[in-house]
Amino acid sequence: MQKTHISSVLFALLAGFSLAVSAAESAAPQAAMVTPVQTAAAPAEAIESTKVNLNTADAVTLERELLGVGEVKAQAIVAYRTANGAFASVDDLLEVKGIGAATLEKNRDKLSIN
């Protein structure tokens, strides 16, 4: 009887230890994937660098960074810029076929012309 009791206690301890090690190993990779969060006191240059320049961005960048802009619209933006010259303001994006006010408003904060 005493052997059974010791075996049961030993099994419970080993199972608990195994579970703790397993949980610690699965938590470690998640900690490595955490990305730093930009604070409100971040320099203006860091915030500006995330904007997409309508006058220099290629179609791949436009497609990747802008909401509601797929491959066709991104290519239309580049074609418009090639045919008409640089955008004078972000609002000039409305002149591109396929870009409407809703798309512009979704992306206004991401866009620049400098």
LINZI-V380217 format. One record per residue. SS is DSSP state (alpha for helix, beta for strand, coil for the rest). OMEGA is omega in degrees with one decimal (none if undefined). D_FIRST is the distance of its C-alpha to the first C-alpha in Angstrom with 1 decimal. Layout:
# LINZI-V380217
ss->SS omega->OMEGA d_first->D_FIRST
ss->SS omega->OMEGA d_first->D_FIRST
This chain:
# LINZI-V380217
ss->coil omega->-177.7 d_first->0.0
ss->alpha omega->177.8 d_first->3.8
ss->alpha omega->179.3 d_first->5.4
ss->alpha omega->179.9 d_first->5.2
ss->alpha omega->179.4 d_first->6.4
ss->alpha omega->179.0 d_first->8.8
ss->alpha omega->180.0 d_first->9.9
ss->alpha omega->179.6 d_first->10.7
ss->alpha omega->179.2 d_first->12.6
ss->alpha omega->178.2 d_first->14.3
ss->alpha omega->-179.8 d_first->15.4
ss->alpha omega->179.0 d_first->16.8
ss->alpha omega->179.9 d_first->18.7
ss->alpha omega->178.7 d_first->20.1
ss->alpha omega->178.0 d_first->21.2
ss->alpha omega->178.6 d_first->22.9
ss->alpha omega->179.2 d_first->24.6
ss->alpha omega->178.6 d_first->25.8
ss->alpha omega->179.9 d_first->27.2
ss->alpha omega->178.7 d_first->28.9
ss->alpha omega->179.8 d_first->30.5
ss->alpha omega->179.6 d_first->31.6
ss->alpha omega->179.7 d_first->33.2
ss->alpha omega->179.8 d_first->35.0
ss->alpha omega->-179.2 d_first->36.4
ss->alpha omega->179.0 d_first->37.7
ss->alpha omega->-176.5 d_first->39.3
ss->alpha omega->179.7 d_first->41.2
ss->alpha omega->178.8 d_first->43.8
ss->alpha omega->179.3 d_first->44.6
ss->alpha omega->-179.8 d_first->45.6
ss->alpha omega->-177.4 d_first->47.9
ss->coil omega->-179.6 d_first->49.7
ss->coil omega->178.9 d_first->50.7
ss->coil omega->180.0 d_first->54.5
ss->coil omega->179.1 d_first->56.5
ss->coil omega->179.8 d_first->58.2
ss->coil omega->-178.6 d_first->61.8
ss->coil omega->-179.9 d_first->62.6
ss->coil omega->-178.4 d_first->65.7
ss->coil omega->-179.2 d_first->67.1
ss->coil omega->-179.6 d_first->67.2
ss->coil omega->-179.0 d_first->70.6
ss->alpha omega->-179.3 d_first->73.0
ss->alpha omega->-178.7 d_first->73.3
ss->alpha omega->179.3 d_first->69.6
ss->alpha omega->179.7 d_first->70.1
ss->alpha omega->-175.3 d_first->73.4
ss->coil omega->179.5 d_first->71.9
ss->coil omega->-179.6 d_first->69.8
ss->coil omega->178.7 d_first->73.0
ss->beta omega->179.3 d_first->74.5
ss->beta omega->-178.7 d_first->78.1
ss->coil omega->-176.1 d_first->80.0
ss->coil omega->-178.8 d_first->82.8
ss->coil omega->-175.5 d_first->80.7
ss->coil omega->175.8 d_first->77.4
ss->coil omega->-176.3 d_first->77.2
ss->alpha omega->-179.1 d_first->76.2
ss->alpha omega->179.2 d_first->72.6
ss->alpha omega->179.3 d_first->72.1
ss->alpha omega->-179.8 d_first->73.7
ss->alpha omega->-176.5 d_first->71.5
ss->alpha omega->-170.3 d_first->68.3
ss->alpha omega->-173.8 d_first->69.0
ss->coil omega->178.9 d_first->70.8
ss->coil omega->177.4 d_first->69.4
ss->coil omega->178.7 d_first->71.1
ss->coil omega->177.7 d_first->72.9
ss->coil omega->-176.6 d_first->72.2
ss->alpha omega->-176.9 d_first->73.8
ss->alpha omega->-179.9 d_first->77.1
ss->alpha omega->178.6 d_first->77.6
ss->alpha omega->178.1 d_first->76.8
ss->alpha omega->177.4 d_first->79.4
ss->alpha omega->177.8 d_first->81.8
ss->alpha omega->180.0 d_first->81.5
ss->alpha omega->179.4 d_first->82.2
ss->alpha omega->178.3 d_first->85.1
ss->alpha omega->179.7 d_first->86.6
ss->alpha omega->179.3 d_first->86.4
ss->alpha omega->-177.2 d_first->88.0
ss->alpha omega->-171.5 d_first->90.8
ss->alpha omega->-178.3 d_first->91.5
ss->coil omega->-175.1 d_first->90.5
ss->coil omega->174.5 d_first->88.0
ss->coil omega->178.5 d_first->86.6
ss->coil omega->177.1 d_first->88.5
ss->coil omega->178.8 d_first->85.8
ss->alpha omega->-179.9 d_first->82.4
ss->alpha omega->177.2 d_first->84.2
ss->alpha omega->178.1 d_first->86.1
ss->alpha omega->178.3 d_first->83.0
ss->alpha omega->178.9 d_first->84.1
ss->alpha omega->-179.3 d_first->87.0
ss->coil omega->179.3 d_first->84.6
ss->coil omega->178.9 d_first->84.4
ss->coil omega->178.0 d_first->81.0
ss->coil omega->179.9 d_first->80.1
ss->coil omega->-178.1 d_first->80.4
ss->alpha omega->-178.8 d_first->80.1
ss->alpha omega->179.0 d_first->76.4
ss->alpha omega->178.6 d_first->75.5
ss->alpha omega->-177.6 d_first->77.5
ss->alpha omega->177.9 d_first->75.9
ss->alpha omega->-172.9 d_first->72.3
ss->alpha omega->-173.6 d_first->73.2
ss->alpha omega->-177.5 d_first->75.8
ss->alpha omega->-179.4 d_first->73.5
ss->alpha omega->-170.7 d_first->72.6
ss->beta omega->172.2 d_first->76.2
ss->beta omega->177.0 d_first->78.9
ss->coil omega->-179.0 d_first->82.2
ss->coil omega->none d_first->82.4
